[in-house]
């Protein structure tokens, strides 16, 4: 009997309706896919944006009781969620913040229920959501509140992976958020994620210090000697391959990276500028430590580009590719 490859069903949320999220979703669908992609959005938004961009799209409504099918070029399968108000291209409206959160919630719950194999998220506007009165620091934290688990953010581009100990925190709060316990937990989740989702049997992790020159033996800060080094020492006893704490200004040299599987940065802007310089537009955000598979684009809402057609779908394509690869590996091992 011939074996039949399971068709993946992936939920895709466009994010902020006035930004480029709807544009990249519709442009992405202008190619033959090898999975079923379900856009969770307002159909009227997608139809009006497709008309503005002059993109040939045929819309169908998602039916969860039907088996996943390979999507044809130019077909948009929609799970409808109604916006609170009409969205104007490039103009934010806090009234649609609830709509944005609802699309993310539908995708997340659909993954938990097994309706979707994974979810991929488009860019949201954090300030606009907060302006509407919702406490929202980012996709990662919001989805973790819905699913449980301890999220670890990792961005990947061909040739480099960067994970974060802390995510969307003001710099003044970073040091107090890093404890031996939290650092060990992040490293364990990162290690297991690389093993389970990327088939790396014994991951090699380069761990950044927090301070300049990794604290220079306590002269430029004590977090390395009091928190990071003891945490790494304990984890090495369990057989983890950890290098560090290393100065962040030299950890990203080719010599260091050639034998590493991931760099663990202590905070958002310590590691991500390097990754985005190296692979902006060809990178994806992968959330480890959750009971679902979630990836995301590596860019923002780009309000000024919405509706112009001048958007690059490379990051969305990479995020979808990574999500599908993780799903396939999960199915192969089950």
N, C-alpha and C positions, 0 to 999 in steps of 0.2 A: 504494500500500500504506500503511495507517495505521501510524504509529510507536507502538511499545509502550514505555512507560516502564519501566525496569528496577526491579525490586523490591529494595530494600536489605535486607540481613540484618545485624542488629546484635546483638552479644553484650552482655549486661548482667550484671554481677556485683554481687550485693547487698551484699557486704562483710561486716562483722562480724555473725555470725548472731544474737547476743543484742540487737542494736540495732534501729534502725528501717529498716535496709536492706531486709530481706524485706518489711516493711510497705509501703514506698513502691513497691516493684516490683509487688506484688500489687494495690495500689490504682491504680497507673498502668495496669494491664491491664484496668481496668474501663471502657475506652473503645475505640472502633474505631480501629485503627492503620492507617497506610498503608505499613507495612513489616513484616518478620518480626523479632520480638524474641525472642532465645534467652536464657533465664535460666540461668546456669551456677551450680548450687547443688544442695544435697541436697533431693530431692523430698519427703522426710519433713518437713524443716524448713518448706518452703513449704506443704505440706498442713496441718500443725498450726497454722501462723500464719494461714492463710486461715480455718480453722475458728474460731480464737480471735477473729478480726476479723469473723467472719460475712460473709465475702466469697464470692460465687458464682464459683467458678473450675473450669474443666475443664482437666485436665492432659494434655499429650501429650509424648511423648519426641522429642527432636530427631533428625532423620535427615539427616546432612550430604550424602548422595548424592541427596537430593531437591531440586528447584528451590525457591527461596524463594517463599512464598505470603503474601498479605496476611492478617494475623491478625485473627480475629474477636474481638469484644468478649468479655471474660471467659475467654479461652483463654490458658493458660500453657504455652509450649513450653520444655521443660527439657532441658539437657545435664547429666546426673546426675554429681555429685561428692559422695562420702560424707563426712560429718563424722566427726571422730575420737571425739566424745562427744556425748551429747544436749545441746542448747542450751537453757538456761533464759532466759526473757524477762528482759532487764534485768540479767543476771548474767554477767559475763565469765568465760571459761575459757581460759587459755593453751593448753589441749589442742587447741583448734580453730584455733589460729594457722596450723598447717600447711595445714589445709583452706582457710582464707582465701587464702593465698598460691597454693595449687593452682588455685583458681578463676580468679585473676588470670592465672596462667601459661597455663591452657587458653585463655582469651580472647585473650591476646596471641599465642600460637602459632597460634591459629585465624585471626587477622588476617594474620599473616605467610604462612600457607599459602593465603590467599585464600578460606577457608571463610566468614569474616565480612568485611563491608565496613568495619566500625568497631567499637569497643568503648566502652561507657559503664560507669563504675565507681561503685558506691555507697560509703558511708563505711566506713572501717576504723578500728580502734583501735590506733594506733601503739605505745602503751606496752604493750598486751597482747601484741602480736606480739613486741616486744623481750623481754618477760618470759619468753617461751617459748624464748629463746635465739637468735632470728633477728635479724640486723642489718637493720633496716628503718627508713628515714627518711621513707618516703612512697611512694605509688603511682608518682609521676613517676620517681623514681630507680630503683625496682624494675623498672618496665617498660623503662626505658632500658637496664638491664643485660641484659635479655632480647633487645632489638631492635637495640642499637647506636644510634648517633646522639648528638646533643647536645641534651638536652631543654630547652625553654624553656617555663616555666609562664605561661600567660596566662588571666586570668579575664575574663569578659565578662558584662555585663548590658545591657539596652537603654539606649543613651546613653553607655556608658563601657566601655573596655577597659583593663586594667592588666596589664602583663607584669613579670616579675621577673628580675633579674640573678642573685641567689642565692635559694635556696628555703628548705629546712628546716635552717637553721644557727643555732646560738646566736649572739646578737648580738656576742659578743666575737670570733667568727671571721669576721665578715662582711668587714671591711676587708681582711684578708689574702687573702680569696678573690677580690677584685676586682682584676684586672690589666688592662692595656691589651689584651692578647691575648684574655682571656676576655670582656671587655666588647664588643670588636669582633665576636667570634663570636656572642654573644647577639644583638646588634643586627642582624647580617646574617641570622640565622635568623628573627628576628622580622619583619624587612622582607620576606623571601621568603615567610614564612608568610602575611602579610597579602595579599601579591600573589597567591599560588597558591591559598590556601584561602578567601579572602574577596573576591577580585577587586578589590582596591584597587590601581590601577595605580602610584601614587606615594604610598606611605604617609607621613604626617607624624607623627613620633614626638617626644613631649616627654620629655626625659631628666632625671630627678631628680638632684640632688646627693646626696652621702652625708651630709654634715654639716649642722647648722643653718645656714640662710641660704646654702646651697651653699658653705660654707667661708669666706665673706666674705673673698675674696682671700687666702686662706691664714691668716687670723687665727683661724679656728675649725676648722682641719684642712687638710691639703694634698692629700688624695685628688683633689679637683676639679682643681687645677692640675697635678698630677703624673701623673694617670691618666686621669680622665674627659675633660677638655678635649682632650688630645692624641689620644685615641682617636676622639673625635667629629670633630676636625679632619681626620684621615686618611680617615674614612668619607665626609665631605662631599665630598672630592675625587672620590669615585666617583659623586657625584650624589645621595646620600641626603639626604632632608629631615629634619634633626635639629635640635631646639631644646634648648639647655641647655649646661651643667648648670643646672637651675632649682631654687630653694628648694622643698622638698616641702610646706611649709606654705601655699604660694600657688599651686602648679601646678594644683590641682584646682578653681580658680575657674571659673565659667561662661565668662568671657571667654577664658581659655586653652583650655578644652576644646572650644569651639564649632568650631574649625577643625582639631582634632587627631584622629587615628585611634586612637592608643594612648598611654598614659603608661607609661614604663619606670621602675619603682622599683628601688632598689638592693637592698632586702631585703624579706622577707615582710610584716612589720608596718608598713612605710612606706607601702605602697600598698593592701593588701587591706582594712584597716579602712574606708577611704573607699568602696571598691566595695561592700563588704557592707552598709554603712550605706545606700547608695543603692539596692541591689537584692537584699538578702538574700532567699532563697527564689525569686528569679527570675534567678539567675546560674548560669553554668557555668564549669568549669575546662577549658581546652583546652590540650593538650600539643603544642607545635610542635617541629619538629626531629627527629621520629621517622619511620621508614618506614611507620608505620601511623597511622590516625586514632583518637584517643582523647579523649573528654571525660568530665567527672565532675561530680557534684553539688558544691555549694558549702558543704555543712554536715557536721556530725559525726554520730556514732552515736546521740546523744540517747537513752541507755539508759533514762532515766526515762519516755520516751514510747512505748517499744516495747510493742506489744500493746494499746495504749489506743485506737487508731483516730484519735487526735488528731494526725495528721501531715499536712503539706502536701507535695504532690508537685510543686509548681511548679518547683523546681530540677531535678528529674529530667526533667520535661517539656521544660524549656529545654535541658538537656544533650542529650537525644535529638533535639530539633529542630535544634540546631547540628550535631550529628554527621550527621544526614541531609542537611542543606544542604551540608556539606562533601563528602559522598559524591556528591551530585548534581552539584556543580560539577566534581568530579574526573572523573566519568563523561562529562560534557558536553565536557570538554577532551581526552578520550582518543580 
